[in-house]
Amino acid sequence: MGRLDGKVALISGGARGIGAAIARRFLDEGATAVVGDVLDDDGAQLLAQLGDGVRYVHLDVTSPADWDAAVNEAVTAFGGLSILVNNAGIVNFGRIDDYPHEQWARIIEVNLTGVFNGIKAAAPALARAGTSSIINVSSIAGLRGYENLAGYTASKFGVRGLTKAAALDLGRDGIRVNSVHPGVIQTPMTEGMTFDTGHVPLHRIGQPAEIAQLAVYLASEESSFVTGAEFVIDGGETAGTVVPPGS
């Protein structure tokens, strides 16, 4: 038996990185899934790898119509919806007094309004499932500030707050809502960047499969009394700092 037998998931930003890792683990645990993304070529490749039990849809999270179509695909293809993973996100950089309004608007639209759009579109189908789970992927930038990341930090703090508000609104419908706060994870979004992990207690960056393991717990009945909570998965980075090796 799988930990997610009979469950149907919708995963945004699912074509690669953390979203793809979550899709793989969900299928391994017995779920079926609809993967949505704007990266259609990557989505097609993932679909070919995963085979039966998964569908791919083009999903721009800033488009309510795309969200409605994605939810409809889950209901039509698999008979319902019981898990929503709001994973899609972007990052951009800039000192706050030099940060273009266009970049601010774009990152809030994708990272925060995109999550709102997903919750709003999926809530009726999730309520019909009886017991269901929404997993919002935030960041440790939703817990602390970072230099030159004003837009990203604000959007991820927003996801953290939205999660708690949604948990209060939707609990009576049997819908649990929790946020996940990864540290630096090795994904295509971080490719080419260099990170000093000397101050991180585990002295490394994380892997998408590690986030996927946490997502399985939050999607399963093992977390049936967990809602409105924050799950930090960052190698200990936000616990404090350690002396770098060799210092």
HELIX and SHEET records of a PDB file:
HELIX    1   1 GLY A   17  ASP A   28  1                                  12    
HELIX    2   2 ASP A   40  LEU A   50  1                                  11    
HELIX    3   3 PRO A   64  PHE A   78  1                                  15    
HELIX    4   4 ILE A   96  ASP A   98  5                                   3    
HELIX    5   5 HIS A  101  ILE A  108  1                                   8    
HELIX    6   6 GLU A  109  THR A  113  3                                   5    
HELIX    7   7 GLY A  114  ARG A  128  1                                  15    
HELIX    8   8 ILE A  140  GLY A  142  5                                   3    
HELIX    9   9 ALA A  150  LEU A  170  1                                  21    
HELIX   10  10 GLY A  171  ASP A  173  5                                   3    
HELIX   11  11 PRO A  188  THR A  190  5                                   3    
HELIX   12  12 PRO A  208  ALA A  219  1                                  12    
HELIX   13  13 GLU A  221  SER A  223  5                                   3    
HELIX   14  14 GLU A  237  ALA A  239  5                                   3    
SHEET    1   A 7 VAL A  54  HIS A  58  0                                        
SHEET    2   A 7 THR A  32  ASP A  37  1                                        
SHEET    3   A 7 VAL A   8  SER A  12  1                                        
SHEET    4   A 7 ILE A  83  ASN A  86  1                                        
SHEET    5   A 7 SER A 132  VAL A 137  1                                        
SHEET    6   A 7 ILE A 175  PRO A 182  1                                        
SHEET    7   A 7 GLU A 230  ILE A 233  1                                        
END                                                                             
